[in-house]
Amino acid sequence: MVVEQILGFDLVGLRTRTKNEDEANPATAQIAPLWARFSAEAVPNFRGTPQVYGVYTNYETDYSGMFDVYACSDLLSTDMSEDFQSVHIREGKYLVFSAEGEMPQAVIDLWGEVWNYFSAPECPHERAYTTDFEHYMGPNKITVSISIK
């Protein structure tokens, strides 16, 4: 993992609001259906060579509270439905974790690494809970950027 100063940028995608407790139960999980809808509605409208992101923002409190999740991209056509919304990645300092492997297990494992890192008593960084994001850099490569104070 590395600390990076990231400039702000804008994306467009579909949004849902959830919390980690709900995501642990398949009956109440919102993130998997969000990505399924994004794949069905957005992927056919990609233009050029799009970058795909998962964005976590508008945190109610911390990892235990409600937050918004976006399945989004930097390049979508302008004829998307009104359900597609813009989301801004805030400028700031981020701790960037990376992994390679079969999806979605690589994402799940990487988030486990993130949670373990920040829950360790000797953790030198504190989460800011502003905007965190996944960047899908290829079919088997991902980074997770966590905003830090």
VENSUL-V337462 format. One line per field, one symbol per residue. ss: DSSP state (~ for helix, > for strand, _ for the rest). A space follows every 50 residues. Layout:
ss = ???
This chain:
ss = _>>>>>__>>>>>>>>>>_~~~~_______~~~~~~~~~~~_~~~>____ _>>>>>>_________>>>>>>>__>________>>>>>__>>>>>>>>> ____~~~~~~~~~~~~~~~_______>___>>>>>>>>__>>>>>>>>_
